[in-house]
Amino acid sequence: MSKPTTDQVTVRRAPKIPAFIFVGAVLGALATLILTSLYPADPAVGFGALFAYFALYGITAGVVLGAVVGIILDRVSARRAKTVTVEVTTSEDAG
């Protein structure tokens, strides 16, 4: 067995950005559904087509807002990162 060595590492809790993007997209679609259903749909177009058209904007806005919130939380967690000392040991297999 070799002698243990010490090293400095930074520890922080980082948010998972894809989760924020996914939740933003779902919330954007839900907000689009609610806002589209508040107003009467044009009978020549129909509710489904109207929702699909506006969902392009709602989902995109939700994705952007989710990504921005995730990035902001990532920056905050980077400021709260702590540096700790760890001890590294290596062992050899007995076989």
GUDO-256474 format. One line per field, with one value per atom (N, C-alpha, C, CB): residue in three letters; atom name; x, y, z. Coordinates in nm, 3 decimals. Glycine has a CB too. Example, Ala and Ser with C-alpha at 12.3 -4.5 7.8 and 13.67 -1.06 7.14 Angstrom:
BEGIN
rest [ALA, ALA, ALA, ALA, SER, SER, SER, SER] .
atom [N, CA, C, CB, N, CA, C, CB] .
X [1.319, 1.230, 1.320, 1.131, 1.285, 1.367, 1.290, 1.408] .
Y [-0.569, -0.450, -0.330, -0.447, -0.225, -0.106, 0.003, -0.060] .
Z [0.780, 0.780, 0.780, 0.905, 0.708, 0.714, 0.787, 0.572] .
# end
This chain:
BEGIN
rest [MET, MET, MET, MET, SER, SER, SER, SER, LYS, LYS, LYS, LYS, PRO, PRO, PRO, PRO, THR, THR, THR, THR, THR, THR, THR, THR, ASP, ASP, ASP, ASP, GLN, GLN, GLN, GLN, VAL, VAL, VAL, VAL, THR, THR, THR, THR, VAL, VAL, VAL, VAL, ARG, ARG, ARG, ARG, ARG, ARG, ARG, ARG, ALA, ALA, ALA, ALA, PRO, PRO, PRO, PRO, LYS, LYS, LYS, LYS, ILE, ILE, ILE, ILE, PRO, PRO, PRO, PRO, ALA, ALA, ALA, ALA, PHE, PHE, PHE, PHE, ILE, ILE, ILE, ILE, PHE, PHE, PHE, PHE, VAL, VAL, VAL, VAL, GLY, GLY, GLY, GLY, ALA, ALA, ALA, ALA, VAL, VAL, VAL, VAL, LEU, LEU, LEU, LEU, GLY, GLY, GLY, GLY, ALA, ALA, ALA, ALA, LEU, LEU, LEU, LEU, ALA, ALA, ALA, ALA, THR, THR, THR, THR, LEU, LEU, LEU, LEU, ILE, ILE, ILE, ILE, LEU, LEU, LEU, LEU, THR, THR, THR, THR, SER, SER, SER, SER, LEU, LEU, LEU, LEU, TYR, TYR, TYR, TYR, PRO, PRO, PRO, PRO, ALA, ALA, ALA, ALA, ASP, ASP, ASP, ASP, PRO, PRO, PRO, PRO, ALA, ALA, ALA, ALA, VAL, VAL, VAL, VAL, GLY, GLY, GLY, GLY, PHE, PHE, PHE, PHE, GLY, GLY, GLY, GLY, ALA, ALA, ALA, ALA, LEU, LEU, LEU, LEU, PHE, PHE, PHE, PHE, ALA, ALA, ALA, ALA, TYR, TYR, TYR, TYR, PHE, PHE, PHE, PHE, ALA, ALA, ALA, ALA, LEU, LEU, LEU, LEU, TYR, TYR, TYR, TYR, GLY, GLY, GLY, GLY, ILE, ILE, ILE, ILE, THR, THR, THR, THR, ALA, ALA, ALA, ALA, GLY, GLY, GLY, GLY, VAL, VAL, VAL, VAL, VAL, VAL, VAL, VAL, LEU, LEU, LEU, LEU, GLY, GLY, GLY, GLY, ALA, ALA, ALA, ALA, VAL, VAL, VAL, VAL, VAL, VAL, VAL, VAL, GLY, GLY, GLY, GLY, ILE, ILE, ILE, ILE, ILE, ILE, ILE, ILE, LEU, LEU, LEU, LEU, ASP, ASP, ASP, ASP, ARG, ARG, ARG, ARG, VAL, VAL, VAL, VAL, SER, SER, SER, SER, ALA, ALA, ALA, ALA, ARG, ARG, ARG, ARG, ARG, ARG, ARG, ARG, ALA, ALA, ALA, ALA, LYS, LYS, LYS, LYS, THR, THR, THR, THR, VAL, VAL, VAL, VAL, THR, THR, THR, THR, VAL, VAL, VAL, VAL, GLU, GLU, GLU, GLU, VAL, VAL, VAL, VAL, THR, THR, THR, THR, THR, THR, THR, THR, SER, SER, SER, SER, GLU, GLU, GLU, GLU, ASP, ASP, ASP, ASP, ALA, ALA, ALA, ALA, GLY, GLY, GLY, GLY] .
atom [N, CA, C, CB, N, CA, C, CB, N, CA, C, CB, N, CA, C, CB, N, CA, C, CB, N, CA, C, CB, N, CA, C, CB, N, CA, C, CB, N, CA, C, CB, N, CA, C, CB, N, CA, C, CB, N, CA, C, CB, N, CA, C, CB, N, CA, C, CB, N, CA, C, CB, N, CA, C, CB, N, CA, C, CB, N, CA, C, CB, N, CA, C, CB, N, CA, C, CB, N, CA, C, CB, N, CA, C, CB, N, CA, C, CB, N, CA, C, CB, N, CA, C, CB, N, CA, C, CB, N, CA, C, CB, N, CA, C, CB, N, CA, C, CB, N, CA, C, CB, N, CA, C, CB, N, CA, C, CB, N, CA, C, CB, N, CA, C, CB, N, CA, C, CB, N, CA, C, CB, N, CA, C, CB, N, CA, C, CB, N, CA, C, CB, N, CA, C, CB, N, CA, C, CB, N, CA, C, CB, N, CA, C, CB, N, CA, C, CB, N, CA, C, CB, N, CA, C, CB, N, CA, C, CB, N, CA, C, CB, N, CA, C, CB, N, CA, C, CB, N, CA, C, CB, N, CA, C, CB, N, CA, C, CB, N, CA, C, CB, N, CA, C, CB, N, CA, C, CB, N, CA, C, CB, N, CA, C, CB, N, CA, C, CB, N, CA, C, CB, N, CA, C, CB, N, CA, C, CB, N, CA, C, CB, N, CA, C, CB, N, CA, C, CB, N, CA, C, CB, N, CA, C, CB, N, CA, C, CB, N, CA, C, CB, N, CA, C, CB, N, CA, C, CB, N, CA, C, CB, N, CA, C, CB, N, CA, C, CB, N, CA, C, CB, N, CA, C, CB, N, CA, C, CB, N, CA, C, CB, N, CA, C, CB, N, CA, C, CB, N, CA, C, CB, N, CA, C, CB, N, CA, C, CB, N, CA, C, CB, N, CA, C, CB, N, CA, C, CB, N, CA, C, CB, N, CA, C, CB, N, CA, C, CB, N, CA, C, CB, N, CA, C, CB, N, CA, C, CB, N, CA, C, CB, N, CA, C, CB, N, CA, C, CB] .
X [0.085, 0.000, 0.090, -0.097, 0.051, 0.132, 0.086, 0.126, 0.169, 0.141, 0.024, 0.267, -0.070, -0.183, -0.135, -0.287, -0.198, -0.168, -0.293, -0.120, -0.271, -0.385, -0.397, -0.368, -0.521, -0.548, -0.662, -0.582, -0.667, -0.775, -0.876, -0.720, -1.004, -1.110, -1.222, -1.164, -1.297, -1.411, -1.538, -1.412, -1.624, -1.749, -1.865, -1.757, -1.961, -2.080, -2.194, -2.054, -2.314, -2.434, -2.474, -2.552, -2.463, -2.498, -2.634, -2.390, -2.718, -2.849, -2.837, -2.942, -2.933, -2.936, -3.014, -3.000, -2.942, -3.001, -3.108, -2.892, -3.087, -3.193, -3.327, -3.149, -3.324, -3.449, -3.522, -3.421, -3.450, -3.511, -3.568, -3.408, -3.497, -3.545, -3.673, -3.437, -3.677, -3.796, -3.916, -3.767, -3.895, -4.005, -4.052, -3.960, -3.960, -3.998, -4.082, -3.874, -4.046, -4.123, -4.265, -4.052, -4.275, -4.407, -4.492, -4.392, -4.433, -4.508, -4.547, -4.425, -4.460, -4.492, -4.608, -4.371, -4.611, -4.722, -4.851, -4.691, -4.842, -4.960, -5.014, -4.927, -4.926, -4.968, -5.032, -4.849, -4.976, -5.034, -5.173, -4.943, -5.190, -5.321, -5.424, -5.311, -5.385, -5.477, -5.513, -5.416, -5.411, -5.437, -5.516, -5.307, -5.491, -5.565, -5.710, -5.500, -5.735, -5.873, -5.955, -5.872, -5.891, -5.965, -6.040, -5.870, -5.995, -6.055, -6.121, -5.950, -6.228, -6.295, -6.207, -6.430, -6.208, -6.127, -6.201, -6.090, -6.126, -6.184, -6.235, -6.079, -6.361, -6.415, -6.347, -6.564, -6.294, -6.227, -6.093, -6.206, -6.033, -5.901, -5.914, -5.811, -5.990, -6.007, -5.915, -5.983, -5.956, -5.879, -5.743, -5.959, -5.739, -5.613, -5.504, -5.638, -5.539, -5.440, -5.396, -5.496, -5.491, -5.458, -5.365, -5.587, -5.396, -5.309, -5.171, -5.371, -5.164, -5.034, -4.950, -5.054, -5.014, -4.940, -4.884, -5.029, -4.968, -4.923, -4.830, -5.042, -4.839, -4.749, -4.604, -4.792, -4.583, -4.447, -4.382, -4.448, -4.461, -4.408, -4.405, -4.493, -4.508, -4.516, -4.410, -4.653, -4.390, -4.288, -4.149, -4.299, -4.126, -3.996, -3.968, -3.989, -4.066, -4.047, -4.024, -4.170, -4.095, -4.075, -3.936, -4.178, -3.887, -3.752, -3.648, -3.723, -3.664, -3.567, -3.571, -3.598, -3.690, -3.700, -3.645, -3.846, -3.674, -3.620, -3.468, -3.676, -3.411, -3.265, -3.204, -3.224, -3.267, -3.215, -3.218, -3.297, -3.329, -3.338, -3.231, -3.479, -3.212, -3.109, -2.969, -3.115, -2.940, -2.808, -2.787, -2.791, -2.891, -2.879, -2.852, -3.008, -2.926, -2.903, -2.764, -3.010, -2.714, -2.579, -2.475, -2.552, -2.495, -2.401, -2.405, -2.434, -2.526, -2.539, -2.469, -2.688, -2.486, -2.421, -2.270, -2.475, -2.221, -2.076, -2.018, -2.043, -2.094, -2.046, -2.044, -2.135, -2.134, -2.141, -2.053, -2.284, -1.971, -1.885, -1.783, -1.813, -1.751, -1.654, -1.533, -1.718, -1.417, -1.294, -1.261, -1.176, -1.243, -1.212, -1.085, -1.330, -1.024, -0.905, -0.947, -0.799, -0.901, -0.932, -0.803, -1.011, -0.815, -0.701, -0.718, -0.686, -0.620, -0.627, -0.536, -0.586, -0.595, -0.514, -0.535, -0.552, -0.431, -0.441, -0.405, -0.348, -0.477, -0.447, -0.426, -0.562, -0.343, -0.315, -0.401, -0.163, -0.449, -0.528, -0.441, -0.591, -0.500, -0.427, -0.412, -0.496, -0.482, -0.483, -0.390, -0.612] .
Y [-0.116, 0.000, 0.123, -0.001, 0.222, 0.343, 0.445, 0.403, 0.544, 0.649, 0.736, 0.735, 0.769, 0.855, 0.996, 0.862, 1.055, 1.193, 1.277, 1.202, 1.406, 1.497, 1.587, 1.582, 1.631, 1.716, 1.811, 1.632, 1.924, 2.021, 2.004, 2.168, 1.989, 1.978, 2.075, 1.832, 2.116, 2.205, 2.121, 2.318, 2.140, 2.067, 2.166, 1.984, 2.136, 2.219, 2.137, 2.342, 2.185, 2.121, 2.197, 2.118, 2.132, 2.196, 2.148, 2.167, 2.240, 2.198, 2.127, 2.320, 2.042, 1.973, 2.060, 1.830, 2.124, 2.220, 2.155, 2.283, 2.033, 1.974, 1.958, 1.839, 1.936, 1.925, 2.060, 1.878, 2.169, 2.301, 2.332, 2.409, 2.290, 2.312, 2.233, 2.271, 2.108, 2.025, 2.081, 1.881, 2.119, 2.175, 2.307, 2.198, 2.388, 2.512, 2.487, 2.592, 2.383, 2.350, 2.304, 2.241, 2.221, 2.173, 2.290, 2.065, 2.377, 2.493, 2.588, 2.567, 2.603, 2.686, 2.630, 2.701, 2.497, 2.433, 2.447, 2.285, 2.431, 2.444, 2.587, 2.402, 2.684, 2.825, 2.856, 2.919, 2.800, 2.821, 2.760, 2.761, 2.640, 2.575, 2.659, 2.435, 2.709, 2.790, 2.920, 2.821, 2.989, 3.116, 3.097, 3.188, 2.990, 2.964, 2.931, 2.851, 2.860, 2.820, 2.935, 2.704, 3.044, 3.157, 3.237, 3.250, 3.228, 3.305, 3.211, 3.393, 3.255, 3.167, 3.144, 3.228, 3.020, 2.984, 3.018, 2.834, 3.051, 3.077, 2.945, 3.143, 2.936, 2.810, 2.763, 2.824, 2.856, 2.817, 2.750, 2.940, 2.781, 2.726, 2.609, 2.835, 2.626, 2.521, 2.541, 2.384, 2.482, 2.499, 2.429, 2.444, 2.308, 2.231, 2.301, 2.096, 2.354, 2.424, 2.553, 2.453, 2.621, 2.745, 2.719, 2.815, 2.615, 2.579, 2.539, 2.464, 2.458, 2.414, 2.532, 2.315, 2.629, 2.746, 2.825, 2.835, 2.854, 2.933, 2.853, 2.982, 2.721, 2.638, 2.653, 2.491, 2.682, 2.707, 2.820, 2.740, 2.923, 3.037, 3.009, 3.162, 2.946, 2.920, 2.823, 2.867, 2.716, 2.617, 2.678, 2.489, 2.754, 2.819, 2.916, 2.893, 2.995, 3.089, 3.013, 3.182, 2.902, 2.822, 2.761, 2.713, 2.712, 2.655, 2.762, 2.593, 2.878, 2.987, 3.028, 3.110, 3.045, 3.085, 2.975, 3.116, 2.849, 2.740, 2.736, 2.607, 2.758, 2.758, 2.875, 2.765, 2.991, 3.108, 3.084, 3.235, 3.028, 2.999, 2.897, 2.947, 2.794, 2.694, 2.753, 2.582, 2.841, 2.904, 2.996, 2.984, 3.070, 3.157, 3.074, 3.243, 2.964, 2.878, 2.813, 2.770, 2.785, 2.730, 2.831, 2.686, 2.956, 3.062, 3.081, 3.196, 3.074, 3.089, 2.973, 3.095, 2.852, 2.737, 2.742, 2.606, 2.804, 2.817, 2.911, 2.868, 3.012, 3.105, 3.040, 3.230, 2.944, 2.877, 2.753, 2.838, 2.732, 2.614, 2.622, 2.601, 2.507, 2.499, 2.417, 2.435, 2.459, 2.385, 2.301, 2.481, 2.171, 2.079, 2.002, 1.981, 1.950, 1.868, 1.721, 1.900, 1.646, 1.503, 1.424, 1.467, 1.304, 1.215, 1.103, 1.158, 1.089, 0.989, 0.873, 1.050, 0.754, 0.633, 0.536, 0.567, 0.469, 0.365, 0.232, 0.397, 0.131, -0.002, -0.097, -0.053, -0.196, -0.295, -0.418, -0.331, -0.483, -0.603, -0.716, -0.645, -0.797, -0.905, -1.025, -0.948, -1.027, -1.144, -1.133, -1.169] .
Z [0.000, 0.000, 0.000, 0.122, -0.083, -0.091, 0.012, -0.233, 0.030, 0.129, 0.081, 0.154, 0.170, 0.130, 0.095, 0.243, -0.005, -0.043, -0.021, -0.193, -0.005, 0.014, -0.108, 0.143, -0.131, -0.245, -0.210, -0.372, -0.275, -0.255, -0.369, -0.250, -0.335, -0.435, -0.400, -0.444, -0.501, -0.483, -0.489, -0.590, -0.389, -0.380, -0.389, -0.249, -0.478, -0.488, -0.544, -0.577, -0.519, -0.573, -0.698, -0.468, -0.813, -0.939, -0.987, -1.046, -1.034, -1.084, -1.218, -1.098, -1.249, -1.376, -1.475, -1.362, -1.565, -1.658, -1.748, -1.744, -1.800, -1.884, -1.811, -1.935, -1.683, -1.607, -1.606, -1.462, -1.591, -1.594, -1.733, -1.553, -1.837, -1.974, -1.998, -2.077, -1.954, -1.973, -1.897, -1.927, -1.772, -1.693, -1.754, -1.546, -1.805, -1.871, -1.996, -1.909, -2.073, -2.192, -2.156, -2.273, -2.052, -2.009, -1.958, -1.898, -1.878, -1.827, -1.939, -1.721, -2.039, -2.155, -2.233, -2.245, -2.251, -2.321, -2.241, -2.348, -2.111, -2.026, -2.027, -1.882, -2.020, -2.025, -2.161, -1.999, -2.267, -2.399, -2.409, -2.507, -2.352, -2.353, -2.278, -2.292, -2.163, -2.083, -2.155, -1.945, -2.207, -2.274, -2.403, -2.304, -2.476, -2.599, -2.570, -2.677, -2.461, -2.430, -2.371, -2.333, -2.329, -2.274, -2.381, -2.200, -2.505, -2.612, -2.712, -2.682, -2.776, -2.872, -2.995, -2.915, -3.044, -3.160, -3.288, -3.157, -3.389, -3.521, -3.579, -3.617, -3.615, -3.666, -3.795, -3.691, -3.872, -3.996, -3.968, -4.086, -3.856, -3.822, -3.725, -3.761, -3.622, -3.522, -3.403, -3.585, -3.291, -3.167, -3.175, -3.047, -3.229, -3.233, -3.311, -3.294, -3.427, -3.509, -3.442, -3.649, -3.381, -3.311, -3.194, -3.262, -3.116, -3.003, -3.053, -2.922, -3.158, -3.210, -3.257, -3.326, -3.321, -3.368, -3.251, -3.454, -3.153, -3.039, -2.947, -2.960, -2.951, -2.870, -2.916, -2.877, -3.043, -3.091, -3.013, -3.241, -2.985, -2.910, -2.760, -2.938, -2.709, -2.565, -2.517, -2.530, -2.593, -2.553, -2.565, -2.638, -2.671, -2.687, -2.573, -2.821, -2.536, -2.424, -2.294, -2.411, -2.273, -2.153, -2.146, -2.145, -2.260, -2.265, -2.232, -2.403, -2.290, -2.265, -2.117, -2.356, -2.062, -1.921, -1.829, -1.884, -1.859, -1.779, -1.783, -1.827, -1.901, -1.914, -1.838, -2.061, -1.844, -1.773, -1.622, -1.808, -1.572, -1.428, -1.388, -1.391, -1.471, -1.441, -1.440, -1.543, -1.533, -1.539, -1.420, -1.670, -1.381, -1.264, -1.138, -1.245, -1.122, -1.005, -1.009, -0.997, -1.128, -1.141, -1.096, -1.286, -1.132, -1.089, -0.937, -1.161, -0.881, -0.736, -0.665, -0.694, -0.718, -0.654, -0.670, -0.712, -0.776, -0.794, -0.688, -0.936, -0.651, -0.547, -0.410, -0.542, -0.388, -0.258, -0.251, -0.229, -0.351, -0.353, -0.239, -0.488, -0.186, -0.076, -0.122, 0.051, -0.077, -0.105, 0.017, -0.141, -0.005, 0.105, 0.072, 0.129, 0.177, 0.161, 0.166, 0.270, 0.067, 0.064, 0.072, -0.064, 0.123, 0.133, 0.031, 0.279, -0.055, -0.161, -0.124, -0.299, -0.123, -0.097, -0.211, 0.039, -0.247, -0.350, -0.287, -0.473, -0.327, -0.274, -0.390, -0.182, -0.366, -0.468, -0.440, -0.473, -0.545, -0.528, -0.471, -0.662, -0.385, -0.322, -0.416, -0.195, -0.527, -0.615, -0.722, -0.669] .
# end
